[in-house]
Amino acid sequence: MNARTSEAPVLFLHGGPGLNAQMERRRFQTSLAIHWWDQPRISGMAGHAYDSWVGNAEREVRRMSEARGGRVALLASSCGARIAVELLTRVPHLIGAVTISGGVLDVRAAFIRFGRRLAQKRCDQRLRHAVEAAEDKPGRDTCWVLINALLATPHVLDDYWSPQAVEQCATMNRLAAEGSLLDFETFQAVVDDWVVEAAPNQLADPAQRTRVLIGRHDPYAQSGDVDDWHRIFPAATVELVEAGHFPHLELPPERWLPV
């Protein structure tokens, strides 16, 4: 199925913050009716970066809904899940079905999990100390010490994937080497604000058609996340799947396309 992105019924909310949809466009090209949207960059000097991050997505949903004359489905990857939750709070009447792929709701907790896993796997004492500090003294400063320790870890992107996702892992590493994977200024600005944001509550629309995919190899995930997702989406289908942090890039579309 070919579709112009302006006519697509599904909006893609990529991760990062500050990533883009390059991997998805390369993998699927125009074969799916999905708007592979690159979120606008956010300046670190702008202030209120978290609200700008969510607000940009809300404007895109409103634009798409008006153009189509109906609801917009969401495919939310990684921290794009946090945007999806915010949109379902702000404009639930504009949102249709939702798929969350490797979703992250609490960025600080996610980095702690990732750091703990890598520290144990690689016997990295420096990383272990950064994790312990972030756990003992929550806040921006210790979170950034941990993030910088993660960024300094060799081949850190390899741990985002399941063992069978060799091609996807290689593509991500190439984009990172080219400097076209992440806009760090956007990442820094949004994470700075997000660290102090409260966790989301149960949504007002428990009948929302929502599917949540949690990769068994996702370094940000734990099996107990199933209960956390059901707390927010009581009627959701929540599945543990054979994938890493990006199930939509490892599993066939019929497993994750919002219906």
Buried (B, 14 or more C-beta within 10 A) or exposed (E): EEBEBEEBBBBBBBBBBBBBBBBBBEBBEBEBBBBBBEBBBBEBEEEEBBBBBBBBBBEBBEEBBEEEEEBBBBBBBBBBBBBBBBBBBBBEEBBBBBBBBBBBBBBBBBBBBBBBBBBEEBEBEEBBBBBBBBBEEBEEEBBBBBBEBBEEBEEBBEBBBBEEBEEBBEBBBEBEEEEEBBBEBBBBBBBBBBBEBEEBEEBEBEEBBBBBBBBEBBBBBEEEBBEBBBEBBBEBEBBBBEBBBBBBBBBEEEBBBBE
